[in-house]
Amino acid sequence: MLMRDYSDWGTYEDAIYAVYLETVARAGLQFCGELVKVRFVPTTRHKAYGFWHLISEAPSQNNHDEDDRIPDLQRCERVRWVAWCIQNANALGFSWWENQRGRETHVVIWAEQHDFAVVLAKRQTQHGLHFYLLKTAYCLRSHTIHKFIRERDAYRAAQKG
């Protein structure tokens, strides 16, 4: 989905959101046999919280104000890739591994040839049911690729040993 195919940002944003709802939020996606869920609240401009983390980025690492997030056209163009990455995480050309971010265990799914990543957080309900929460997805920069290779290789080595 390209911005140039739409008359204005609002129309484009609505079209991307419709794709997000269809292919991600309401698609019943699963990773490793567990459901992948998304956050709907709090909303921003009447759209789900999780949506903004797929199509935008914070202006700085210290800014956590959702209203300040800046749309990233590369992310917008790749909104359909989120489901594709989750569904193909075990296929050739994809890698995935777990890492710790604070108290959370994340799963990073990397579409290696496309330098695109999806991040899921492992969750458990009060009743013991496991699921994954979609955190974000983004295009990789060169410094992140090197970090990903180190993390992935260390995770794989730990799994073998």
Long-range contacts (C-beta under 8 A, 24 or more apart in sequence): 1-76, 1-77, 1-79, 1-80, 2-77, 3-73, 3-76, 3-77, 9-71, 12-76, 13-47, 13-55, 13-71, 16-55, 16-76, 16-79, 17-47, 17-51, 19-79, 19-80, 20-48, 20-51, 20-54, 20-55, 20-79, 20-82, 23-79, 23-80, 23-82, 23-83, 24-50, 24-54, 24-79, 24-82, 24-83, 24-134, 25-50, 25-51, 27-83, 29-83, 29-86, 29-87, 30-86, 31-86, 31-89, 31-107, 31-109, 31-120, 31-132, 32-89, 34-130, 34-131, 34-132, 35-131, 35-132, 36-86, 36-120, 36-131, 36-132, 36-133, 36-134, 37-123, 37-131, 37-132, 37-133, 37-134, 38-133, 38-134, 39-133, 39-134, 42-66, 44-69, 50-134, 53-135, 53-136, 53-137, 54-79, 54-82, 54-134, 54-136, 54-137, 55-79, 57-138, 72-138, 72-139, 74-139, 75-137, 75-138, 75-139, 78-116, 78-137, 78-139, 81-111, 81-114, 81-116, 81-118, 81-137, 82-118, 82-134, 82-137, 84-111, 85-109, 85-111, 85-116, 85-117, 85-118, 85-137, 86-118, 86-120, 95-148, 95-152, 97-151, 97-152, 97-155, 97-156, 98-122, 98-155, 99-151, 99-155, 106-135, 107-132, 108-148, 108-151, 108-152, 110-140, 110-148, 110-152, 115-139, 115-140, 115-145, 116-140, 117-144, 117-148
